[in-house]
Amino acid sequence: MTEGTGPVPHAIRVRDVRSSRGPAWLVGGWGHFRQAPMVWMGLSAGWMLITLALVLVPVIGGVAANLLQPVFFASFAIAARKQLAGEAPEMGDLFLGFRLPLRPLVNLGALLLVAEIAIFFLMSMLGLPGAGEGEEIATITDYVRLLKGKEWILLVGLALTAVVKGALWFAPAILAFHEISTAHAVRWSMFAALSNLGAMLAYGVALTVVFVAGALPWGLGLLVVIPVMVASTYTGYADVFEEAEAAKTAED
């Protein structure tokens, strides 16, 4: 790993940013992508292919895929920081997160998995079609018919998922660059998300618009949108955390 890209022991500081900074994080992600488009597409494709391969493994594959998601996003953060330092990103950067202490990152993946299971359980309790035992749905048409009048359950699940993902959005990068526990990373991520709620909401809206636009031309736009998204996770972290640290250093 390149010197200066791993966890460091200095204090964590968070700064409040304007709501307009949220979409700017995507612009920053585009900047990373534009400098090395093929590498960022390769990193994103590698991440998705590995995840898909794990999901196809019976029983344990899906669990393993979820546990490793924060590790991959830590890798993206380290690769983006390397790029800002003037180093060219490379395909091997996809595995930089595996050189970090894995337990905090895997614990974060476990926390996300438990949250997703809890949300799905709640949706099944609310009456989501197909979630109960013994329910067989032969076609999409059958599912749409059964879902009629219960669309609100999907909206509840989507909203809860967005809240969980947003609250923990900074956590993989925090663990990539700070020697702290999962619990501390979660608290810092939640604090940063709440302190910058406007920017987080603006980022979420912008990301949704970009994803929809990218999916329209037969999904070809996602070849760009997904790499920009993964790079933007570091851009947001750097804006909220590293700028605050730099400002404090300048004051000292």
Buried (B, 14 or more C-beta within 10 A) or exposed (E): EEEEBBBEEEEBBBBEBEBEBBBBBBEBBBBBBEBBBEBBBBBBBBBEEBBEEBEEEEEEBBBBBBBBBBBBBBBBBBBBBBBBEEEEBBEEBBEBBEBBEBEBBBBBBBBBBEBBEEBBEBBBEEEBBEBEEEEEBEEEEEBEEBBEEEEEBEEBBEEBBBEBBBBBBBBBBBBBBBBBEBEBBBBBBBBBBEBBEBBBBBBBEBBEEBBEEBEEEEEEBBEBBBBBBBBBBBBBBBBBBBBBBEEEEEEE
